[in-house]
Amino acid sequence: MFTGLVEEKGKVIKKNKTGDGYQFEIEAKKIMEDLDIGSSVSVNGCCLTVVKKTQNSFFVDTIEETLKKTNLGLLELNSKVNLERPLKANARLGGHFVLGHVDTTGKISEIKELSNSHFITISYPAKFKQYLIFVGSISIDGVSMTVAQLGENTFSVGVIPFTWQETIFSDKQVGDTVNLEFDVLGKYVENIMNTKSNS
């Protein structure tokens, strides 16, 4: 489980085809302190397992199912990625509960630069609309964000300067694909309501 508070930006330094998936080597600094083989790590909001490591990098495998639901297959050499280690039991929860189970991808349709922030609008598949509420939480490429506006099949978030610089948001352009994980609490509520209506 993660919080959506990105710890650092890593860099893809190797991408090797493995069957229908890829193995990535990702260069990192801060998170390497206690990252072991078998550890979970969030890469652009996707929970992956460390399979190998060096002093300054770690390796993760992706499979066909992961590539269908995420933007990881689009990564290239030198691509920057958001990285986060799992939440410790005694840590403060500064973001929201992020499982690292990406639901779908969205596309950036607009980026507005404001006086002291950026405003990003993202389109997404309409079938996920029930999971978004005004000022609700959403994970975008592993970053815990608050929904500022809702459209028919779009939502917008405001990005403060710190988040803009410390995540890969500053590298994004209109048309880019982002990973989306909707708030797990909404999914549980939906399941409870569906169970009650069918009983």
C-alpha positions in Angstrom: 0.0 0.0 0.0 1.2 3.5 -0.9 0.2 7.1 -0.1 0.6 8.8 -3.5 3.4 11.0 -2.1 6.2 10.5 -4.6 9.6 10.2 -3.0 11.8 10.8 -6.1 11.9 10.8 -9.8 13.8 7.8 -11.3 15.1 7.2 -14.8 14.7 4.2 -17.1 18.2 3.1 -18.1 17.3 -0.3 -19.7 14.2 -1.7 -21.3 14.4 -5.4 -22.4 11.7 -7.4 -24.1 10.7 -10.5 -22.0 8.0 -12.5 -23.8 4.9 -10.2 -24.0 6.3 -7.9 -21.3 9.4 -5.9 -20.5 12.1 -5.8 -17.8 13.1 -2.3 -16.8 16.2 -1.2 -15.0 15.5 2.1 -13.2 18.1 4.4 -11.8 17.2 5.8 -8.3 18.9 7.3 -5.2 16.7 8.0 -2.2 14.6 4.8 -2.3 17.6 2.6 -2.7 18.3 2.9 1.0 16.1 0.0 2.1 14.9 -1.4 -1.2 15.5 -5.2 -1.3 14.9 -8.0 -3.8 11.3 -8.9 -3.4 10.3 -5.4 -2.2 7.3 -3.7 -3.7 7.8 -0.3 -5.3 5.4 2.1 -7.0 6.5 3.0 -10.5 4.2 5.7 -12.0 1.6 4.4 -9.6 1.9 0.7 -10.5 2.9 -1.7 -7.8 5.9 -3.8 -9.1 8.3 -6.2 -7.5 12.1 -5.7 -7.3 13.7 -8.7 -9.0 17.3 -7.5 -9.1 19.3 -4.5 -7.9 22.6 -2.7 -8.1 24.0 0.1 -5.9 22.1 2.7 -7.9 19.4 0.9 -9.7 16.7 -1.8 -9.5 15.0 -4.1 -12.0 11.3 -4.8 -12.3 9.3 -7.1 -14.6 6.0 -6.2 -16.3 3.6 -8.6 -17.9 1.1 -8.3 -20.7 -1.8 -7.6 -18.4 0.1 -4.7 -16.7 1.0 -3.2 -20.1 -2.7 -3.3 -21.1 -3.8 -1.2 -18.2 -0.9 1.2 -17.7 1.5 3.5 -19.6 4.6 1.5 -18.6 4.9 0.0 -22.1 5.3 3.5 -23.5 8.4 4.2 -21.4 11.6 4.6 -23.3 15.3 4.9 -22.3 15.8 8.0 -20.2 12.1 8.3 -19.4 11.5 9.8 -15.9 9.2 7.9 -13.6 7.6 8.6 -10.2 8.8 6.3 -7.4 7.5 5.5 -4.0 8.2 2.8 -1.4 5.3 1.2 0.4 3.7 2.9 3.4 5.2 2.0 6.8 2.8 1.0 9.6 4.0 3.8 11.8 4.1 6.5 9.1 1.7 9.5 8.7 -0.8 9.1 5.9 -0.2 12.4 4.0 -1.9 11.4 0.7 -4.6 8.8 0.5 -4.7 5.0 0.3 -3.1 4.0 -3.0 -2.9 0.3 -3.7 -0.7 0.5 -6.8 -3.4 -1.3 -8.8 -3.9 0.9 -11.8 -7.5 0.9 -13.1 -7.1 2.5 -16.5 -5.2 5.2 -18.4 -6.3 8.7 -19.2 -5.0 11.3 -21.7 -4.0 14.8 -20.9 -6.2 17.1 -22.8 -5.1 20.5 -21.5 -2.4 22.0 -19.3 -2.9 25.6 -18.1 0.0 27.5 -16.5 -1.5 29.8 -13.9 0.2 32.5 -11.8 1.6 30.1 -9.2 0.4 26.6 -10.3 -0.6 24.4 -13.2 -4.1 23.1 -14.0 -4.2 19.8 -15.8 -7.3 18.3 -17.5 -7.5 14.6 -18.2 -9.9 12.6 -20.2 -10.8 9.0 -19.2 -13.1 6.2 -20.1 -16.7 7.1 -19.1 -17.3 3.7 -17.4 -15.2 4.9 -14.5 -17.2 8.1 -13.9 -18.9 6.8 -10.7 -15.5 6.7 -8.9 -14.9 10.4 -9.2 -16.4 13.1 -7.0 -15.6 16.8 -6.6 -12.7 17.3 -4.2 -12.3 13.5 -4.0 -8.9 11.7 -4.3 -7.3 10.1 -7.4 -3.9 8.8 -8.1 -2.3 10.1 -11.3 0.9 8.3 -12.3 1.2 7.5 -8.6 0.6 11.0 -7.3 -2.2 11.6 -4.8 -4.3 14.5 -6.2 -7.6 16.2 -5.5 -10.3 16.5 -8.1 -10.9 20.2 -8.7 -13.3 20.1 -11.6 -15.5 17.4 -13.2 -16.6 17.3 -16.8 -18.6 14.7 -18.8 -15.6 12.4 -19.3 -12.8 14.7 -18.0 -11.5 15.8 -14.6 -9.1 18.5 -13.7 -6.5 18.9 -10.9 -4.5 21.8 -9.6 -0.8 21.2 -9.2 1.3 23.3 -6.8 4.9 24.2 -7.7 6.5 21.7 -5.3 4.5 18.8 -6.8 5.1 20.1 -10.3 8.9 20.0 -9.9 9.3 16.9 -7.7 7.2 14.6 -10.0 7.1 13.9 -13.7 4.2 16.3 -14.1 6.7 18.9 -15.3 7.6 16.7 -18.2 4.0 16.1 -19.3 2.5 17.4 -22.5 -1.0 17.5 -24.0 -1.7 14.0 -25.5 0.4 12.1 -23.0 -1.0 9.0 -21.3 -1.2 8.8 -17.5 -2.0 6.0 -15.1 -5.2 6.4 -13.1 -6.1 4.6 -9.9 -9.5 5.6 -8.4 -10.1 5.8 -4.7 -10.5 2.3 -3.3 -13.1 3.5 -0.8 -15.5 4.3 -3.6 -15.0 0.8 -5.0 -15.9 -0.8 -1.7 -19.0 1.4 -1.3 -20.1 0.4 -4.8 -19.6 -3.3 -4.1 -21.6 -3.0 -0.8 -24.5 -1.2 -2.5 -24.5 -3.8 -5.4 -24.5 -6.7 -2.9 -27.4 -5.2 -1.0 -29.5 -4.5 -4.1 -29.0 -8.1 -5.3 -29.8 -9.8 -2.0 
